[in-house]
């Protein structure tokens, strides 16, 4: 979990120029990895919708593609589940509800990555810094006011001017890779869910059941007495080259 800069290195300088994150290319590349895994998760959501519509999946795909709001997409999948063929059982509805809720939560985490102002600190070379756009704007307005009052050099006035460290988050590699793993595991769970309820896959039902139960939220529904410390199937993780 990211920590505030004030709690990591209060006196660290910060550079929020557009190209600053390139000074840590490994972490900068993880932005693309997060985006790719999110797109794959949206793909699995769309596949689930197409399966629910059964005889007319192409209609669902076109509707899904015309919706930009993730909240509306989640609502569409939830409502379409009512007409799925074969019909969902009560347990399957609960599992789907849990999957959709987890997706919504990951969407919020993904938005934090995508919509922040990102920077770099030479005093924290193995990390990246993030500040909310509104906090950045507040600081920027005050800085511009100070420039006018004190007649600072208007050329690149932000360089060397510290941000208020109480609103700057510090992100290390683990903060990115944990989100990547969560996105990967949930995408796999949507795929397993479709196979798990497919009568043609009845021979693999137990294995798929156990794989779904590697997610605590699903285990509470399917196997509430199963101990987390003794899963029958190892937890899924993204391929090494995708981390």
C-alpha positions, -999 to +999 in steps of 0.1 A: +000+000+000+014+034-009+027+056+019+027+094+023+060+111+014+060+128+048+062+094+064+089+080+041+113+109+035+098+143+045+127+163+031+128+147-003+126+169-033+101+162-061+099+166-099+065+165-115+075+176-149+058+154-176+089+133-184+100+129-148+088+093-144+112+082-172+140+085-147+126+052-133+119+033-165+110+000-147+082+015-128+071+037-157+067+006-178+043-008-152+017+018-162+013+000-195+012-034-177-017-022-155-035-008-185-031-041-204-044-062-175-074-039-171-082-042-207-081-080-204-104-078-174-129-057-194-126-083-222-136-111-197-166-090-186-177-086-222-173-123-228-195-130-198-222-107-212-220-124-246-224-158-230-255-147-210-272-136-242-265-170-257-283-169-291-276-132-298-242-125-283-233-101-311-261-077-300-247-077-265-212-070-278-224-040-297-243-026-267-213-033-244-190-015-268-212+016-269-211+021-231-182+040-217-192+039-180-179+009-162-208+013-137-232+009-166-214-020-180-215-038-146-252-031-143-258-044-178-240-077-171-259-081-138-293-075-154-285-097-184-277-126-160-314-128-153-320-141-189-289-163-191-292-197-208-288-219-189-303-199-160-280-190-131-286-207-098-289-186-066-253-195-058-241-185-092-259-152-089-241-146-056-207-155-071-213-132-101-223-104-077-190-109-058-170-108-090-187-076-102-181-060-068-144-069-070-142-055-105-157-022-093-131-020-065-102-027-089-116-001-113-112+025-085-076+014-079-069+015-116-082+050-118-058+061-090-030+049-112-043+064-144-056+098-132-028+110-109+000+134-115+032+113-114+067+124-105+101+114-093+124+121-064+162+117-067+162+109-030+138+079-036+153+064-069+134+031-065+100+048-063+076+071-081+055+099-065+018+106-071-003+136-062-040+142-070-047+166-098-067+189-075-039+190-049-014+197-077-037+225-090-040+241-055-003+241-051+002+255-087-022+284-081-004+293-048+030+290-065+019+314-093+006+339-067+040+338-050+057+343-083+037+375-089+043+388-054+080+380-052+088+384-089+104+350-092+119+339-125+088+328-145+108+303-165+103+268-151+094+282-117+083+247-104+118+232-106+132+229-070+099+240-054+088+213-030+052+200-029+034+196+004+045+161+013+014+154+033-006+149+000+021+131-020+021+093-022+051+071-026+047+041-049+072+012-050+073-017-074+052-039-051+024-013-052+021-018-090+027-055-092+001-062-065-025-044-086-014-063-117-018-096-098-052-087-086-063-077-121-049-110-135-066-131-108-100-115-113-098-119-151-090-155-146-119-159-121-144-145-147-131-171-172-133-199-146-168-188-136-181-192-172-165-227-174-177-236-139-214-231-149-210-247-183-226-282-184-201-292-210-173-287-185-189-308-157-158-331-156-137-301-145-163-286-121-144-295-089-112-281-101-129-249-112-147-247-079-114-249-061-098-223-083-126-199-077-122-204-040-087-190-041-104-156-040-116-150-004-148-133-014-158-163-035-147-188-009-171-172+016-199-182-008-189-216-021-169-230+008-173-209+039-156-236+061-126-240+038-094-228+056-075-201+036-042-217+047-049-250+030-062-244-006-063-274-028-052-254-059-023-229-059-033-192-062-032-180-098-006-154-106+003-135-138+030-149-161+064-136-151+069-116-183+036-097-176+045-086-141 
